[in-house]
Amino acid sequence: MRIKLVLLLGVGVFLSNCSTEDTNYNELDKEGDGYSFVVPTNFPELKYKFVNNEITKSGVELGKKLFHDPRLSEDNTVSCASCHDKKAAFSDRGKAFSIGLEGQVGKRNAPPIQNMAFNDEYFYDGASNNLEMVSIVPIHNPVEMRETLPTIMDKLRDDQSYQILFNKAYKDVKMTTTSMLKALAQYMTVLVSSNSKYDKYIRNEPGGELSSTELHGLTLYRQNCASCHATDLFTDNSFRNNGLRVNPVLDDKGRYEVTGQEEDKYAFKVSSLRNVAFTEPYMHDGRFKTLEEVIDFYRFSVQDSPTLDPLLKQSDGTLGIQFSEEEKKALLTFLETLTDSEFIDNPAF
């Protein structure tokens, strides 16, 4: 295999020559197509194994072009990037619910796309456990993109640049939906965020010096948040009911809508805290505009229910997590250290 899983200190994923605007597609066949995928030393092991989808530069390039192409939607106006903006850590910053075709409003906040190769269940309800199938969900959704895979391929086959890329990446002259979905998975795979100030602190690298307030916030995070926002991915990828008051209009039951299990009612996937300062508003329905509101929710407003996560029920019957105002400020200061500007500003993405 040409993929190399390399453990290097302080290095994320390196992607070269991937600007869709600058690429000379006629030159692709003359370039080496090997790709080095770097696993950050402070990360857990990969979940995505690249089985039958060997990562290559041309595969990533094809995926990037597809990700930003509005022709994946019925009326050619909405791309994946429409709701996953690189400048916002591939979230839909500022919008509680993303806007789809014809101005239609969805029912959930668009989560950021980062470190997907280290996950094995996707969406707030875990509707997909296969990264290569993730893209089908928004494509088929009647509100988001409302398109079919065969129709998409009919559009793309008329584009010579796609003909070249499909052939280079997968030797796919016919341009099949299988190759399209694999390429999108390759692009999402390389969107690795691993170079925040916190990461550099953990790896003892230059630029990772934390202030006393940031260190205090880190201690508070480890004491109160790390059970769910676990590992340096800042999520344990579980589904939990965190005590939000149910929206009577949407009545979104979360994981239950996938499993049908009573214990999954109102449980949603634990979001990663990485780049959290760039991904507001928060929660699956974007109900909180600021991180201050999020912390105050855990301090004062957790609602009890039969499926409330036990970690939010204290031994004295108190619900939520107790923080003083000073501790709240320290925690907020620490959360700022999870911003990975190198990821957000990476021109290759």
ZIBEL-V126066 format. One record per backbone hydrogen bond with DSSP energy under -0.5 kcal/mol. NH is the residue of the N-H (numbers start at 1). CO is the residue of the C=O. Records with the same first field share a line. If there is no record, write none. Layout:
NH: CO, CO
This chain:
4: 35
6: 4, 37
8: 6, 39
11: 8
14: 36
15: 13
20: 18
23: 19
25: 23
27: 24
28: 25
30: 27
31: 28
37: 4, 35
38: 36
39: 6, 37
40: 38
41: 8
43: 40
47: 117
48: 117
49: 47
53: 50
57: 33
60: 56
61: 57
62: 58
63: 59
64: 60
65: 61
66: 62
67: 63
68: 64
69: 66
70: 68
72: 69
73: 70
74: 145
76: 73
78: 70
80: 67
81: 67
82: 79
83: 79, 80
84: 80
85: 91
88: 85
89: 86
90: 85
91: 85, 88
92: 110
94: 280
95: 92
96: 94
98: 108
100: 98, 104
101: 143, 144
103: 100
104: 101
106: 98
109: 284
111: 109
113: 89
114: 112
115: 191
116: 188
118: 115
119: 116
122: 128
126: 123
128: 122
133: 130
134: 130
136: 133
137: 133, 134
138: 134
139: 135
140: 136
141: 137
145: 138, 141
146: 138, 141
147: 139
152: 148
153: 149
154: 150
155: 151
156: 152
157: 153
158: 155
159: 156
160: 158
162: 159
163: 159
164: 160
165: 161
166: 162
167: 163
168: 164
169: 165
170: 166
171: 167
172: 166
173: 171
180: 176
181: 177
182: 178
183: 179
184: 180
185: 181
186: 182
187: 183
188: 184
189: 185
190: 186
191: 188
192: 190
193: 191
194: 192
197: 339
198: 337
200: 196
201: 197
202: 198
203: 199
204: 201
205: 200
208: 205
215: 211
216: 212
217: 213
218: 214
219: 215
220: 216
221: 217
222: 218
223: 219
224: 220
225: 221
226: 221
228: 225
229: 225
230: 228
234: 230, 231
235: 230
236: 228
240: 268
241: 307
242: 240
248: 246
251: 247
253: 251
255: 267
256: 253, 264
257: 254
258: 255
259: 255
260: 256
264: 261
265: 262
266: 253
267: 253, 264
268: 240
269: 124
270: 238
273: 234
275: 338
276: 273
278: 275
279: 276
281: 288
282: 288
286: 283
287: 282
288: 282
289: 287
294: 290
295: 291
296: 292
297: 293
298: 294
299: 295
300: 296
301: 297
302: 297
303: 243
308: 305
309: 241
312: 309
313: 310
314: 312, 318
317: 314
320: 312
321: 298
323: 321
328: 324
329: 325
330: 326
331: 327
332: 328
333: 329
334: 330
335: 331
336: 332
337: 333, 334
338: 335
339: 336
341: 339
343: 340
344: 340
345: 341
346: 343
349: 346
